[in-house]
Amino acid sequence: MKICLAQIEPFRSDIEKNLSRHKKMIEMADDNDWDMIIFPELSLTGYEPSTAKDLAIQKNDSRLDDFQQISNARNVLIGVGAPTKCQAGICISMIIFQPNQARQIYSKKYLHKDEEDFFVIGENHDLLTIKNKKLALAICYELSVPEHSENAVKNGAEIYLASVAKTKNGVEKASETLSEIARRYSMTVLMSNCVGPSEDGICAGNSAVWNSKGEEVGKLDDHREGLLIFDTETNKTSSLI
């Protein structure tokens, strides 16, 4: 299985432009026989908590239909980040498109204290199964909560996949934590981060993959858009910039 991590620079608060950017990244991956592509946290809007209420979308927003069509036609999984509406408020979510299936949603279960004024905990889809491998999703702060990775392992996850929007200091700490999760649980761990300005500062990329020993096996830089592609059969990475 080939997993693509999309490192993008979102247009702040502009869903239409970000939809186009997402599709270009998917096209960029197309020569690599990929199986899934995961975008960073809130990739469709950028990380903009104070305006998330105005930017929030429904899971079945028709503007996302192209992603389902791509998933169906190419037999791939696509995960995009967005603020989504739920009964209790606004969630930080990943909307998941799988071939010929209803859209699924994974919403952040553990919020950072700075997010609590803007977001609520929402509906969760805990594990994905692709080519007989079980994957656990994490959104940004969740990777720092030990219970999150512990529960993922208890549920049978073989791969831990974090979608984040982190600045330089944040991504350095996250990389240390994710390396430790990989080593402790002998599992592959991946992180997709964005680059460029956000409400929280300048996001610092460094999207990366760690093997089951906690060793970094591939990483993008801190300022350019690109794809990091991990092959679960060979445990090797390649990149497209």
N, C-alpha and C positions, 0 to 999 in steps of 0.2 A: 504494500500500500504506500502511496506517495501523498504526503501531507504538505500543503503549501501554506506558509505563513505570509500574509500580505502586510507589508510595512508601508503605510501610506501617510501622506500629509493631508488631512481632511480640510476642506473649505469650511471655515467656521460658520456654523448655523445655516448652511446651504445644502439642503437635502438633494436638490436636483443636480447640482454640480457633483456632489459626492456619489450619486448613483452612477453618473457617467464615469467617474474615476474608478469606481469598483469594477465596472464592466471592462474597462481597459486593463485592469490588473488581471482579471479572469482571462481575457484574451492573451495576455502576456504569458500566462501559464500553459496555454493550450498545446504547446509542442512537447510537453513533458509527461503526458499520459498520467495525469494526476487524478486522485480520488476524492480529495476534499481540500477546501481552501477556507481559512479562518482569518477574519479581519480583526483589527484592534477594538478595544472598548469604545462604544458610541461612535463607531466609524462613519455612520451616515450623517452625523451632525457635528462631529468633534466633541471633545469633552467640555461641555458648557452647562454646568449644573443650574446656574441662575436663570437660564432661558429654556431649560428642558421642558417645562410645562407647556410652553408655546410650540416647541418643536416635536413633542411626543406624537407618536403615530399608533395606529391599531396594528395588531399582528398581521391582519389580512389586507393591509393597505394595497390598493391596486397598483401603486407605483412600483411595487416590488415584484410584480408578476413576471418580469423578465428573468429574475433569478430562478423562479420555479421552472420556467421554460428551459433555461440553460441546464438546470439540474436534471430535468427529464431527458433532454436531448443527449446529454453527454454522460449520463449515469454517474453524477458526482454530487457530493454534499457541499453546500455553501453556507457559511455562517457569517452574518453581518451584525454589527452593533448599532443599537438605536435606543432612545428613550421610548418606552411603550406605555400606553394607557392600560390601567387595570382598575378594578372596582375601588380599590383603596387609595389610588393616586397614580404616581408615575414611577415606573421601574427602570432600572438600568438592565438592558436585556440583550441577548443574542437571539436573533431570529434565524431559524435553521430550516434550510430547504433540502429535501431529499427526493430522489426520483419517484415521481408518481405517488407521493404521500402528502398528507395535510401538513401545513407548516407547524413546526414545533417552536417552543420558546423556552429559553433558559434565562431566568432573571436572577440578579445578584441577591444572594441570601444574606450575606454579611456586608453591611454598609459601613464605611468609614464614618466617624462622628461628624465630619464636615459635610457629608452627603445627606444626613438625616433630615435637614430642613427642606430638601428638594425631592427626595426619593423615598419610596417604601419598598418593603420586601414583597416579591410577587411570586407568580407561578414558576415552578422549576421543572426542568427535564434533566434528571441527574446524570444518566449515562447514555452514550450513543454506542451502537454496535455497527461497525463497518468492517467488512471482510473478516468476520469472526473475531475482531478485536474490540474490546470495550474501552471507550474513551470517556474520561471525566472532564467536564468543562469547569473553568474558574474564571471569574471576572475580577481582575485587578486586586483590590484589598483582600479578597477571599483567600488568595494564596498565602497571606500572612497569618491566617487563622488556622492553627493546627488541626482543629476538628474537621475542617473542610477536606484536607488531603487524607486525613485518617478515615473519614467516612467514604471517600472515593475508593480507597483500598479495600475497605470492608465490603463495599458493593461489587468488588471484582474488577476495578479499573486496572488496565494494563498501561494506559497512556494518560498523562495529565496535561491538559492543554489550557494555558492561561492567555486570556485576551485582556490587554492592559492599555492604559494611557498614562505613562510615567515620565517624569523629568529625570535629569541625570542622577540625582541622589536616589530617587525612587527606584530607578531601574537597576542601579548598582546593588541596592538592598534586595530587590526582588530576585536578581540573578543569584545571589548567595543563597537565598531561601529556596529557590527552585532547584539549585544544585543539591542542596541538602535533602529535599524531598525525593529527588531521583535516587540519591545514594541510600537513604534510609529505607525506602520501599522497593528498591531495585526495579524501578520503572522508568520508562522514557518520559521526559518532560519537555514541553515546548512553550514558547512565549512569543506572542505577536504584539508588538508595540507600534505606536505611530511616531511620526516626526513632526516638527513644526509647532507653532503657537497654539495654546489652548487657554482656557480660563485659569488653569492651574499653573501655567508657566510654559516653558518650551519642552515639548516631549522629545526624548532622546533616543528613540529607536533601539538599536542593539537587540532586535528580535533574535532569538537563539534556540538551540536544541541541546539538551543534556542527555547522555546515555544512562543506562541503569547503574553505572558506577558514580554518577554525578559529574562526569567529565563533559565539558563543553565540546561538541562535535561540529558546530557551525554557528556563525553569527553574522548579521548584517551590521553596517556602520551606524553612526549616531545621527545622520542628517539626510540621507538619501532614501527615496522610495525604492522598493524592490521586493523581490520574492525570495524566501528561503524555503527550499524544498527538501524534505526529509523522506528517505526511503526506509521503511520499517524492515524490509528484507535484508538490505545491505548495511543498515545503520550508518549510511553516509548522507551528507548534505550537498546540495549545489545551490547556487544563487543566480538570480537574474536582476540586474540593476538597469 
